[in-house]
């Protein structure tokens, strides 16, 4: 579960980098509408990434406590 969670986190990090690149492109193109849209998506992705970080921490704690239900909950 931990290794799968870390793979998910790595994928989420790649998505964040891609959105940041899109944001920079929109900034260079001076496309305000595109920039606003991409910036909104970036904020959402950062929040989701933060939630995933918290869930991974809780997953690790539940594994350490041998809490099967908590572990499954945090993973899903």
mmCIF file of the N, C-alpha and C atoms, coordinates in Angstrom:
data_MODEL
# 
_entry.id   MODEL 
# 
loop_
_atom_site.group_PDB 
_atom_site.id 
_atom_site.type_symbol 
_atom_site.label_atom_id 
_atom_site.label_alt_id 
_atom_site.label_comp_id 
_atom_site.label_asym_id 
_atom_site.label_entity_id 
_atom_site.label_seq_id 
_atom_site.pdbx_PDB_ins_code 
_atom_site.Cartn_x 
_atom_site.Cartn_y 
_atom_site.Cartn_z 
_atom_site.occupancy 
_atom_site.B_iso_or_equiv 
_atom_site.pdbx_formal_charge 
_atom_site.auth_seq_id 
_atom_site.auth_comp_id 
_atom_site.auth_asym_id 
_atom_site.auth_atom_id 
_atom_site.pdbx_PDB_model_num 
ATOM 1   N N  . UNK A 1 1  ? 0.821  -1.202 0.000   1.00 0.00 ? 1  UNK A N  1 
ATOM 2   C CA . UNK A 1 1  ? 0.000  0.000  0.000   1.00 0.00 ? 1  UNK A CA 1 
ATOM 3   C C  . UNK A 1 1  ? 0.863  1.262  0.000   1.00 0.00 ? 1  UNK A C  1 
ATOM 4   N N  . UNK A 1 2  ? 1.941  1.215  0.772   1.00 0.00 ? 2  UNK A N  1 
ATOM 5   C CA . UNK A 1 2  ? 2.808  2.398  0.856   1.00 0.00 ? 2  UNK A CA 1 
ATOM 6   C C  . UNK A 1 2  ? 3.455  2.675  -0.493  1.00 0.00 ? 2  UNK A C  1 
ATOM 7   N N  . UNK A 1 3  ? 3.967  1.625  -1.135  1.00 0.00 ? 3  UNK A N  1 
ATOM 8   C CA . UNK A 1 3  ? 4.649  1.845  -2.420  1.00 0.00 ? 3  UNK A CA 1 
ATOM 9   C C  . UNK A 1 3  ? 3.664  2.338  -3.470  1.00 0.00 ? 3  UNK A C  1 
ATOM 10  N N  . UNK A 1 4  ? 2.442  1.791  -3.469  1.00 0.00 ? 4  UNK A N  1 
ATOM 11  C CA . UNK A 1 4  ? 1.428  2.251  -4.418  1.00 0.00 ? 4  UNK A CA 1 
ATOM 12  C C  . UNK A 1 4  ? 1.066  3.711  -4.136  1.00 0.00 ? 4  UNK A C  1 
ATOM 13  N N  . UNK A 1 5  ? 0.953  4.065  -2.865  1.00 0.00 ? 5  UNK A N  1 
ATOM 14  C CA . UNK A 1 5  ? 0.636  5.453  -2.496  1.00 0.00 ? 5  UNK A CA 1 
ATOM 15  C C  . UNK A 1 5  ? 1.732  6.404  -2.949  1.00 0.00 ? 5  UNK A C  1 
ATOM 16  N N  . UNK A 1 6  ? 2.971  5.975  -2.794  1.00 0.00 ? 6  UNK A N  1 
ATOM 17  C CA . UNK A 1 6  ? 4.082  6.827  -3.238  1.00 0.00 ? 6  UNK A CA 1 
ATOM 18  C C  . UNK A 1 6  ? 4.097  6.987  -4.748  1.00 0.00 ? 6  UNK A C  1 
ATOM 19  N N  . UNK A 1 7  ? 3.712  5.935  -5.469  1.00 0.00 ? 7  UNK A N  1 
ATOM 20  C CA . UNK A 1 7  ? 3.609  6.050  -6.931  1.00 0.00 ? 7  UNK A CA 1 
ATOM 21  C C  . UNK A 1 7  ? 2.515  7.047  -7.310  1.00 0.00 ? 7  UNK A C  1 
ATOM 22  N N  . UNK A 1 8  ? 1.398  6.986  -6.589  1.00 0.00 ? 8  UNK A N  1 
ATOM 23  C CA . UNK A 1 8  ? 0.323  7.951  -6.841  1.00 0.00 ? 8  UNK A CA 1 
ATOM 24  C C  . UNK A 1 8  ? 0.812  9.375  -6.574  1.00 0.00 ? 8  UNK A C  1 
ATOM 25  N N  . UNK A 1 9  ? 1.556  9.544  -5.486  1.00 0.00 ? 9  UNK A N  1 
ATOM 26  C CA . UNK A 1 9  ? 2.081  10.871 -5.141  1.00 0.00 ? 9  UNK A CA 1 
ATOM 27  C C  . UNK A 1 9  ? 3.032  11.369 -6.224  1.00 0.00 ? 9  UNK A C  1 
ATOM 28  N N  . UNK A 1 10 ? 3.864  10.479 -6.732  1.00 0.00 ? 10 UNK A N  1 
ATOM 29  C CA . UNK A 1 10 ? 4.802  10.866 -7.786  1.00 0.00 ? 10 UNK A CA 1 
ATOM 30  C C  . UNK A 1 10 ? 4.037  11.320 -9.030  1.00 0.00 ? 10 UNK A C  1 
ATOM 31  N N  . UNK A 1 11 ? 2.983  10.597 -9.368  1.00 0.00 ? 11 UNK A N  1 
ATOM 32  C CA . UNK A 1 11 ? 2.154  10.988 -10.510 1.00 0.00 ? 11 UNK A CA 1 
ATOM 33  C C  . UNK A 1 11 ? 1.491  12.335 -10.281 1.00 0.00 ? 11 UNK A C  1 
ATOM 34  N N  . UNK A 1 12 ? 1.041  12.573 -9.057  1.00 0.00 ? 12 UNK A N  1 
ATOM 35  C CA . UNK A 1 12 ? 0.424  13.857 -8.748  1.00 0.00 ? 12 UNK A CA 1 
ATOM 36  C C  . UNK A 1 12 ? 1.449  14.989 -8.845  1.00 0.00 ? 12 UNK A C  1 
ATOM 37  N N  . UNK A 1 13 ? 2.681  14.705 -8.452  1.00 0.00 ? 13 UNK A N  1 
ATOM 38  C CA . UNK A 1 13 ? 3.749  15.698 -8.583  1.00 0.00 ? 13 UNK A CA 1 
ATOM 39  C C  . UNK A 1 13 ? 4.013  16.045 -10.041 1.00 0.00 ? 13 UNK A C  1 
ATOM 40  N N  . UNK A 1 14 ? 3.955  15.040 -10.895 1.00 0.00 ? 14 UNK A N  1 
ATOM 41  C CA . UNK A 1 14 ? 4.159  15.274 -12.325 1.00 0.00 ? 14 UNK A CA 1 
ATOM 42  C C  . UNK A 1 14 ? 3.025  16.121 -12.903 1.00 0.00 ? 14 UNK A C  1 
ATOM 43  N N  . UNK A 1 15 ? 1.821  15.870 -12.433 1.00 0.00 ? 15 UNK A N  1 
ATOM 44  C CA . UNK A 1 15 ? 0.680  16.669 -12.882 1.00 0.00 ? 15 UNK A CA 1 
ATOM 45  C C  . UNK A 1 15 ? 0.861  18.124 -12.452 1.00 0.00 ? 15 UNK A C  1 
ATOM 46  N N  . UNK A 1 16 ? 1.315  18.339 -11.214 1.00 0.00 ? 16 UNK A N  1 
ATOM 47  C CA . UNK A 1 16 ? 1.567  19.702 -10.738 1.00 0.00 ? 16 UNK A CA 1 
ATOM 48  C C  . UNK A 1 16 ? 2.597  20.410 -11.608 1.00 0.00 ? 16 UNK A C  1 
ATOM 49  N N  . UNK A 1 17 ? 3.666  19.715 -11.946 1.00 0.00 ? 17 UNK A N  1 
ATOM 50  C CA . UNK A 1 17 ? 4.700  20.311 -12.790 1.00 0.00 ? 17 UNK A CA 1 
ATOM 51  C C  . UNK A 1 17 ? 4.140  20.662 -14.164 1.00 0.00 ? 17 UNK A C  1 
ATOM 52  N N  . UNK A 1 18 ? 3.292  19.786 -14.699 1.00 0.00 ? 18 UNK A N  1 
ATOM 53  C CA . UNK A 1 18 ? 2.701  20.046 -16.019 1.00 0.00 ? 18 UNK A CA 1 
ATOM 54  C C  . UNK A 1 18 ? 1.784  21.274 -15.970 1.00 0.00 ? 18 UNK A C  1 
ATOM 55  N N  . UNK A 1 19 ? 0.983  21.369 -14.923 1.00 0.00 ? 19 UNK A N  1 
ATOM 56  C CA . UNK A 1 19 ? 0.089  22.522 -14.790 1.00 0.00 ? 19 UNK A CA 1 
ATOM 57  C C  . UNK A 1 19 ? 0.892  23.807 -14.612 1.00 0.00 ? 19 UNK A C  1 
ATOM 58  N N  . UNK A 1 20 ? 1.991  23.745 -13.861 1.00 0.00 ? 20 UNK A N  1 
ATOM 59  C CA . UNK A 1 20 ? 2.839  24.927 -13.696 1.00 0.00 ? 20 UNK A CA 1 
ATOM 60  C C  . UNK A 1 20 ? 3.457  25.342 -15.033 1.00 0.00 ? 20 UNK A C  1 
ATOM 61  N N  . UNK A 1 21 ? 3.823  24.371 -15.859 1.00 0.00 ? 21 UNK A N  1 
ATOM 62  C CA . UNK A 1 21 ? 4.360  24.689 -17.181 1.00 0.00 ? 21 UNK A CA 1 
ATOM 63  C C  . UNK A 1 21 ? 3.282  25.343 -18.044 1.00 0.00 ? 21 UNK A C  1 
ATOM 64  N N  . UNK A 1 22 ? 2.057  24.842 -17.958 1.00 0.00 ? 22 UNK A N  1 
ATOM 65  C CA . UNK A 1 22 ? 0.951  25.451 -18.699 1.00 0.00 ? 22 UNK A CA 1 
ATOM 66  C C  . UNK A 1 22 ? 0.690  26.873 -18.225 1.00 0.00 ? 22 UNK A C  1 
ATOM 67  N N  . UNK A 1 23 ? 0.812  27.082 -16.927 1.00 0.00 ? 23 UNK A N  1 
ATOM 68  C CA . UNK A 1 23 ? 0.616  28.413 -16.363 1.00 0.00 ? 23 UNK A CA 1 
ATOM 69  C C  . UNK A 1 23 ? 1.677  29.377 -16.897 1.00 0.00 ? 23 UNK A C  1 
ATOM 70  N N  . UNK A 1 24 ? 2.905  28.927 -16.936 1.00 0.00 ? 24 UNK A N  1 
ATOM 71  C CA . UNK A 1 24 ? 3.991  29.765 -17.447 1.00 0.00 ? 24 UNK A CA 1 
ATOM 72  C C  . UNK A 1 24 ? 3.796  30.083 -18.931 1.00 0.00 ? 24 UNK A C  1 
ATOM 73  N N  . UNK A 1 25 ? 3.332  29.102 -19.687 1.00 0.00 ? 25 UNK A N  1 
ATOM 74  C CA . UNK A 1 25 ? 3.060  29.316 -21.111 1.00 0.00 ? 25 UNK A CA 1 
ATOM 75  C C  . UNK A 1 25 ? 1.961  30.357 -21.294 1.00 0.00 ? 25 UNK A C  1 
ATOM 76  N N  . UNK A 1 26 ? 0.899  30.239 -20.509 1.00 0.00 ? 26 UNK A N  1 
ATOM 77  C CA . UNK A 1 26 ? -0.202 31.207 -20.593 1.00 0.00 ? 26 UNK A CA 1 
ATOM 78  C C  . UNK A 1 26 ? 0.276  32.600 -20.212 1.00 0.00 ? 26 UNK A C  1 
ATOM 79  N N  . UNK A 1 27 ? 1.170  32.672 -19.226 1.00 0.00 ? 27 UNK A N  1 
ATOM 80  C CA . UNK A 1 27 ? 1.723  33.955 -18.805 1.00 0.00 ? 27 UNK A CA 1 
ATOM 81  C C  . UNK A 1 27 ? 2.530  34.588 -19.944 1.00 0.00 ? 27 UNK A C  1 
ATOM 82  N N  . UNK A 1 28 ? 3.350  33.769 -20.607 1.00 0.00 ? 28 UNK A N  1 
ATOM 83  C CA . UNK A 1 28 ? 4.173  34.276 -21.711 1.00 0.00 ? 28 UNK A CA 1 
ATOM 84  C C  . UNK A 1 28 ? 3.319  34.719 -22.892 1.00 0.00 ? 28 UNK A C  1 
ATOM 85  N N  . UNK A 1 29 ? 2.218  33.997 -23.106 1.00 0.00 ? 29 UNK A N  1 
ATOM 86  C CA . UNK A 1 29 ? 1.317  34.338 -24.205 1.00 0.00 ? 29 UNK A CA 1 
ATOM 87  C C  . UNK A 1 29 ? 0.399  35.509 -23.855 1.00 0.00 ? 29 UNK A C  1 
ATOM 88  N N  . UNK A 1 30 ? 0.432  35.909 -22.587 1.00 0.00 ? 30 UNK A N  1 
ATOM 89  C CA . UNK A 1 30 ? -0.423 36.984 -22.076 1.00 0.00 ? 30 UNK A CA 1 
ATOM 90  C C  . UNK A 1 30 ? -1.901 36.687 -22.327 1.00 0.00 ? 30 UNK A C  1 
ATOM 91  N N  . UNK A 1 31 ? -2.239 35.412 -22.177 1.00 0.00 ? 31 UNK A N  1 
ATOM 92  C CA . UNK A 1 31 ? -3.617 34.950 -22.339 1.00 0.00 ? 31 UNK A CA 1 
ATOM 93  C C  . UNK A 1 31 ? -4.256 34.891 -20.947 1.00 0.00 ? 31 UNK A C  1 
ATOM 94  N N  . UNK A 1 32 ? -4.960 35.955 -20.598 1.00 0.00 ? 32 UNK A N  1 
ATOM 95  C CA . UNK A 1 32 ? -5.517 36.098 -19.250 1.00 0.00 ? 32 UNK A CA 1 
ATOM 96  C C  . UNK A 1 32 ? -6.560 35.019 -18.944 1.00 0.00 ? 32 UNK A C  1 
ATOM 97  N N  . UNK A 1 33 ? -7.398 34.700 -19.906 1.00 0.00 ? 33 UNK A N  1 
ATOM 98  C CA . UNK A 1 33 ? -8.438 33.693 -19.681 1.00 0.00 ? 33 UNK A CA 1 
ATOM 99  C C  . UNK A 1 33 ? -7.806 32.334 -19.416 1.00 0.00 ? 33 UNK A C  1 
ATOM 100 N N  . UNK A 1 34 ? -6.854 31.966 -20.242 1.00 0.00 ? 34 UNK A N  1 
ATOM 101 C CA . UNK A 1 34 ? -6.161 30.693 -20.056 1.00 0.00 ? 34 UNK A CA 1 
ATOM 102 C C  . UNK A 1 34 ? -5.390 30.689 -18.731 1.00 0.00 ? 34 UNK A C  1 
ATOM 103 N N  . UNK A 1 35 ? -4.757 31.797 -18.412 1.00 0.00 ? 35 UNK A N  1 
ATOM 104 C CA . UNK A 1 35 ? -3.989 31.900 -17.171 1.00 0.00 ? 35 UNK A CA 1 
ATOM 105 C C  . UNK A 1 35 ? -4.891 31.728 -15.952 1.00 0.00 ? 35 UNK A C  1 
ATOM 106 N N  . UNK A 1 36 ? -6.049 32.367 -15.969 1.00 0.00 ? 36 UNK A N  1 
ATOM 107 C CA . UNK A 1 36 ? -6.992 32.228 -14.849 1.00 0.00 ? 36 UNK A CA 1 
ATOM 108 C C  . UNK A 1 36 ? -7.463 30.786 -14.699 1.00 0.00 ? 36 UNK A C  1 
ATOM 109 N N  . UNK A 1 37 ? -7.754 30.146 -15.809 1.00 0.00 ? 37 UNK A N  1 
ATOM 110 C CA . UNK A 1 37 ? -8.222 28.757 -15.776 1.00 0.00 ? 37 UNK A CA 1 
ATOM 111 C C  . UNK A 1 37 ? -7.130 27.834 -15.235 1.00 0.00 ? 37 UNK A C  1 
ATOM 112 N N  . UNK A 1 38 ? -5.930 27.979 -15.772 1.00 0.00 ? 38 UNK A N  1 
ATOM 113 C CA . UNK A 1 38 ? -4.826 27.117 -15.352 1.00 0.00 ? 38 UNK A CA 1 
ATOM 114 C C  . UNK A 1 38 ? -4.450 27.390 -13.891 1.00 0.00 ? 38 UNK A C  1 
ATOM 115 N N  . UNK A 1 39 ? -4.499 28.641 -13.492 1.00 0.00 ? 39 UNK A N  1 
ATOM 116 C CA . UNK A 1 39 ? -4.193 28.976 -12.096 1.00 0.00 ? 39 UNK A CA 1 
ATOM 117 C C  . UNK A 1 39 ? -5.205 28.340 -11.152 1.00 0.00 ? 39 UNK A C  1 
ATOM 118 N N  . UNK A 1 40 ? -6.469 28.343 -11.546 1.00 0.00 ? 40 UNK A N  1 
ATOM 119 C CA . UNK A 1 40 ? -7.506 27.702 -10.739 1.00 0.00 ? 40 UNK A CA 1 
ATOM 120 C C  . UNK A 1 40 ? -7.240 26.198 -10.623 1.00 0.00 ? 40 UNK A C  1 
ATOM 121 N N  . UNK A 1 41 ? -6.889 25.574 -11.724 1.00 0.00 ? 41 UNK A N  1 
ATOM 122 C CA . UNK A 1 41 ? -6.586 24.138 -11.711 1.00 0.00 ? 41 UNK A CA 1 
ATOM 123 C C  . UNK A 1 41 ? -5.359 23.845 -10.863 1.00 0.00 ? 41 UNK A C  1 
ATOM 124 N N  . UNK A 1 42 ? -4.383 24.741 -10.883 1.00 0.00 ? 42 UNK A N  1 
ATOM 125 C CA . UNK A 1 42 ? -3.174 24.559 -10.084 1.00 0.00 ? 42 UNK A CA 1 
ATOM 126 C C  . UNK A 1 42 ? -3.503 24.597 -8.593  1.00 0.00 ? 42 UNK A C  1 
ATOM 127 N N  . UNK A 1 43 ? -4.360 25.513 -8.198  1.00 0.00 ? 43 UNK A N  1 
ATOM 128 C CA . UNK A 1 43 ? -4.767 25.604 -6.785  1.00 0.00 ? 43 UNK A CA 1 
ATOM 129 C C  . UNK A 1 43 ? -5.473 24.307 -6.373  1.00 0.00 ? 43 UNK A C  1 
ATOM 130 N N  . UNK A 1 44 ? -6.365 23.814 -7.220  1.00 0.00 ? 44 UNK A N  1 
ATOM 131 C CA . UNK A 1 44 ? -7.075 22.577 -6.913  1.00 0.00 ? 44 UNK A CA 1 
ATOM 132 C C  . UNK A 1 44 ? -6.112 21.398 -6.802  1.00 0.00 ? 44 UNK A C  1 
ATOM 133 N N  . UNK A 1 45 ? -5.155 21.326 -7.709  1.00 0.00 ? 45 UNK A N  1 
ATOM 134 C CA . UNK A 1 45 ? -4.189 20.233 -7.692  1.00 0.00 ? 45 UNK A CA 1 
ATOM 135 C C  . UNK A 1 45 ? -3.317 20.292 -6.440  1.00 0.00 ? 45 UNK A C  1 
ATOM 136 N N  . UNK A 1 46 ? -2.942 21.501 -6.024  1.00 0.00 ? 46 UNK A N  1 
ATOM 137 C CA . UNK A 1 46 ? -2.132 21.639 -4.809  1.00 0.00 ? 46 UNK A CA 1 
ATOM 138 C C  . UNK A 1 46 ? -2.902 21.182 -3.579  1.00 0.00 ? 46 UNK A C  1 
ATOM 139 N N  . UNK A 1 47 ? -4.179 21.514 -3.521  1.00 0.00 ? 47 UNK A N  1 
ATOM 140 C CA . UNK A 1 47 ? -5.012 21.086 -2.394  1.00 0.00 ? 47 UNK A CA 1 
ATOM 141 C C  . UNK A 1 47 ? -5.122 19.561 -2.382  1.00 0.00 ? 47 UNK A C  1 
ATOM 142 N N  . UNK A 1 48 ? -5.368 18.972 -3.546  1.00 0.00 ? 48 UNK A N  1 
ATOM 143 C CA . UNK A 1 48 ? -5.464 17.515 -3.625  1.00 0.00 ? 48 UNK A CA 1 
ATOM 144 C C  . UNK A 1 48 ? -4.147 16.861 -3.223  1.00 0.00 ? 48 UNK A C  1 
ATOM 145 N N  . UNK A 1 49 ? -3.042 17.459 -3.617  1.00 0.00 ? 49 UNK A N  1 
ATOM 146 C CA . UNK A 1 49 ? -1.723 16.927 -3.259  1.00 0.00 ? 49 UNK A CA 1 
ATOM 147 C C  . UNK A 1 49 ? -1.514 17.002 -1.748  1.00 0.00 ? 49 UNK A C  1 
ATOM 148 N N  . UNK A 1 50 ? -1.956 18.079 -1.142  1.00 0.00 ? 50 UNK A N  1 
ATOM 149 C CA . UNK A 1 50 ? -1.847 18.230 0.303   1.00 0.00 ? 50 UNK A CA 1 
ATOM 150 C C  . UNK A 1 50 ? -2.676 17.167 1.033   1.00 0.00 ? 50 UNK A C  1 
ATOM 151 N N  . UNK A 1 51 ? -3.874 16.914 0.554   1.00 0.00 ? 51 UNK A N  1 
ATOM 152 C CA . UNK A 1 51 ? -4.728 15.882 1.136   1.00 0.00 ? 51 UNK A CA 1 
ATOM 153 C C  . UNK A 1 51 ? -4.069 14.510 0.999   1.00 0.00 ? 51 UNK A C  1 
ATOM 154 N N  . UNK A 1 52 ? -3.468 14.249 -0.148  1.00 0.00 ? 52 UNK A N  1 
ATOM 155 C CA . UNK A 1 52 ? -2.786 12.975 -0.362  1.00 0.00 ? 52 UNK A CA 1 
ATOM 156 C C  . UNK A 1 52 ? -1.599 12.825 0.585   1.00 0.00 ? 52 UNK A C  1 
ATOM 157 N N  . UNK A 1 53 ? -0.875 13.910 0.826   1.00 0.00 ? 53 UNK A N  1 
ATOM 158 C CA . UNK A 1 53 ? 0.254  13.865 1.774   1.00 0.00 ? 53 UNK A CA 1 
ATOM 159 C C  . UNK A 1 53 ? -0.238 13.499 3.176   1.00 0.00 ? 53 UNK A C  1 
ATOM 160 N N  . UNK A 1 54 ? -1.336 14.116 3.579   1.00 0.00 ? 54 UNK A N  1 
ATOM 161 C CA . UNK A 1 54 ? -1.901 13.835 4.903   1.00 0.00 ? 54 UNK A CA 1 
ATOM 162 C C  . UNK A 1 54 ? -2.379 12.387 4.994   1.00 0.00 ? 54 UNK A C  1 
ATOM 163 N N  . UNK A 1 55 ? -2.995 11.892 3.924   1.00 0.00 ? 55 UNK A N  1 
ATOM 164 C CA . UNK A 1 55 ? -3.485 10.518 3.916   1.00 0.00 ? 55 UNK A CA 1 
ATOM 165 C C  . UNK A 1 55 ? -2.326 9.527  3.973   1.00 0.00 ? 55 UNK A C  1 
ATOM 166 N N  . UNK A 1 56 ? -1.227 9.830  3.289   1.00 0.00 ? 56 UNK A N  1 
ATOM 167 C CA . UNK A 1 56 ? -0.065 8.947  3.327   1.00 0.00 ? 56 UNK A CA 1 
ATOM 168 C C  . UNK A 1 56 ? 0.521  8.894  4.735   1.00 0.00 ? 56 UNK A C  1 
ATOM 169 N N  . UNK A 1 57 ? 0.588  10.032 5.390   1.00 0.00 ? 57 UNK A N  1 
ATOM 170 C CA . UNK A 1 57 ? 1.081  10.072 6.762   1.00 0.00 ? 57 UNK A CA 1 
ATOM 171 C C  . UNK A 1 57 ? 0.180  9.246  7.678   1.00 0.00 ? 57 UNK A C  1 
ATOM 172 N N  . UNK A 1 58 ? -1.119 9.418  7.528   1.00 0.00 ? 58 UNK A N  1 
ATOM 173 C CA . UNK A 1 58 ? -2.067 8.654  8.342   1.00 0.00 ? 58 UNK A CA 1 
ATOM 174 C C  . UNK A 1 58 ? -1.977 7.159  8.018   1.00 0.00 ? 58 UNK A C  1 
ATOM 175 N N  . UNK A 1 59 ? -1.759 6.829  6.752   1.00 0.00 ? 59 UNK A N  1 
ATOM 176 C CA . UNK A 1 59 ? -1.597 5.434  6.348   1.00 0.00 ? 59 UNK A CA 1 
ATOM 177 C C  . UNK A 1 59 ? -0.388 4.815  7.041   1.00 0.00 ? 59 UNK A C  1 
ATOM 178 N N  . UNK A 1 60 ? 0.709  5.537  7.037   1.00 0.00 ? 60 UNK A N  1 
ATOM 179 C CA . UNK A 1 60 ? 1.916  5.032  7.688   1.00 0.00 ? 60 UNK A CA 1 
ATOM 180 C C  . UNK A 1 60 ? 1.691  4.844  9.192   1.00 0.00 ? 60 UNK A C  1 
ATOM 181 N N  . UNK A 1 61 ? 0.982  5.770  9.813   1.00 0.00 ? 61 UNK A N  1 
ATOM 182 C CA . UNK A 1 61 ? 0.681  5.650  11.246  1.00 0.00 ? 61 UNK A CA 1 
ATOM 183 C C  . UNK A 1 61 ? -0.196 4.432  11.524  1.00 0.00 ? 61 UNK A C  1 
ATOM 184 N N  . UNK A 1 62 ? -1.199 4.207  10.679  1.00 0.00 ? 62 UNK A N  1 
ATOM 185 C CA . UNK A 1 62 ? -2.094 3.066  10.865  1.00 0.00 ? 62 UNK A CA 1 
ATOM 186 C C  . UNK A 1 62 ? -1.372 1.741  10.623  1.00 0.00 ? 62 UNK A C  1 
ATOM 187 N N  . UNK A 1 63 ? -0.433 1.729  9.705   1.00 0.00 ? 63 UNK A N  1 
ATOM 188 C CA . UNK A 1 63 ? 0.359  0.527  9.485   1.00 0.00 ? 63 UNK A CA 1 
ATOM 189 C C  . UNK A 1 63 ? 1.215  0.252  10.718  1.00 0.00 ? 63 UNK A C  1 
ATOM 190 N N  . UNK A 1 64 ? 1.800  1.298  11.280  1.00 0.00 ? 64 UNK A N  1 
ATOM 191 C CA . UNK A 1 64 ? 2.624  1.136  12.481  1.00 0.00 ? 64 UNK A CA 1 
ATOM 192 C C  . UNK A 1 64 ? 1.806  0.624  13.659  1.00 0.00 ? 64 UNK A C  1 
ATOM 193 N N  . UNK A 1 65 ? 0.526  1.024  13.728  1.00 0.00 ? 65 UNK A N  1 
ATOM 194 C CA . UNK A 1 65 ? -0.349 0.588  14.822  1.00 0.00 ? 65 UNK A CA 1 
ATOM 195 C C  . UNK A 1 65 ? -1.042 -0.745 14.517  1.00 0.00 ? 65 UNK A C  1 
ATOM 196 N N  . UNK A 1 66 ? -0.793 -1.289 13.316  1.00 0.00 ? 66 UNK A N  1 
ATOM 197 C CA . UNK A 1 66 ? -1.450 -2.530 12.859  1.00 0.00 ? 66 UNK A CA 1 
ATOM 198 C C  . UNK A 1 66 ? -2.966 -2.385 12.830  1.00 0.00 ? 66 UNK A C  1 
ATOM 199 N N  . UNK A 1 67 ? -3.425 -1.219 12.432  1.00 0.00 ? 67 UNK A N  1 
ATOM 200 C CA . UNK A 1 67 ? -4.864 -0.935 12.322  1.00 0.00 ? 67 UNK A CA 1 
ATOM 201 C C  . UNK A 1 67 ? -5.304 -1.208 10.883  1.00 0.00 ? 67 UNK A C  1 
ATOM 202 N N  . UNK A 1 68 ? -5.839 -2.401 10.644  1.00 0.00 ? 68 UNK A N  1 
ATOM 203 C CA . UNK A 1 68 ? -6.226 -2.810 9.292   1.00 0.00 ? 68 UNK A CA 1 
ATOM 204 C C  . UNK A 1 68 ? -7.322 -1.908 8.709   1.00 0.00 ? 68 UNK A C  1 
ATOM 205 N N  . UNK A 1 69 ? -8.347 -1.600 9.512   1.00 0.00 ? 69 UNK A N  1 
ATOM 206 C CA . UNK A 1 69 ? -9.438 -0.751 9.034   1.00 0.00 ? 69 UNK A CA 1 
ATOM 207 C C  . UNK A 1 69 ? -8.968 0.659  8.696   1.00 0.00 ? 69 UNK A C  1 
ATOM 208 N N  . UNK A 1 70 ? -8.154 1.227  9.578   1.00 0.00 ? 70 UNK A N  1 
ATOM 209 C CA . UNK A 1 70 ? -7.629 2.573  9.337   1.00 0.00 ? 70 UNK A CA 1 
ATOM 210 C C  . UNK A 1 70 ? -6.708 2.610  8.137   1.00 0.00 ? 70 UNK A C  1 
ATOM 211 N N  . UNK A 1 71 ? -5.927 1.567  7.996   1.00 0.00 ? 71 UNK A N  1 
ATOM 212 C CA . UNK A 1 71 ? -5.000 1.480  6.857   1.00 0.00 ? 71 UNK A CA 1 
ATOM 213 C C  . UNK A 1 71 ? -5.781 1.446  5.546   1.00 0.00 ? 71 UNK A C  1 
ATOM 214 N N  . UNK A 1 72 ? -6.802 0.609  5.499   1.00 0.00 ? 72 UNK A N  1 
ATOM 215 C CA . UNK A 1 72 ? -7.619 0.507  4.288   1.00 0.00 ? 72 UNK A CA 1 
ATOM 216 C C  . UNK A 1 72 ? -8.323 1.818  3.999   1.00 0.00 ? 72 UNK A C  1 
ATOM 217 N N  . UNK A 1 73 ? -8.851 2.441  5.039   1.00 0.00 ? 73 UNK A N  1 
ATOM 218 C CA . UNK A 1 73 ? -9.548 3.727  4.877   1.00 0.00 ? 73 UNK A CA 1 
ATOM 219 C C  . UNK A 1 73 ? -8.623 4.780  4.278   1.00 0.00 ? 73 UNK A C  1 
ATOM 220 N N  . UNK A 1 74 ? -7.431 4.925  4.833   1.00 0.00 ? 74 UNK A N  1 
ATOM 221 C CA . UNK A 1 74 ? -6.506 5.942  4.366   1.00 0.00 ? 74 UNK A CA 1 
ATOM 222 C C  . UNK A 1 74 ? -6.012 5.653  2.949   1.00 0.00 ? 74 UNK A C  1 
ATOM 223 N N  . UNK A 1 75 ? -5.855 4.399  2.622   1.00 0.00 ? 75 UNK A N  1 
ATOM 224 C CA . UNK A 1 75 ? -5.391 4.049  1.284   1.00 0.00 ? 75 UNK A CA 1 
ATOM 225 C C  . UNK A 1 75 ? -6.432 4.376  0.237   1.00 0.00 ? 75 UNK A C  1 
ATOM 226 N N  . UNK A 1 76 ? -7.696 4.054  0.539   1.00 0.00 ? 76 UNK A N  1 
ATOM 227 C CA . UNK A 1 76 ? -8.742 4.298  -0.440  1.00 0.00 ? 76 UNK A CA 1 
ATOM 228 C C  . UNK A 1 76 ? -9.123 5.753  -0.471  1.00 0.00 ? 76 UNK A C  1 
# 
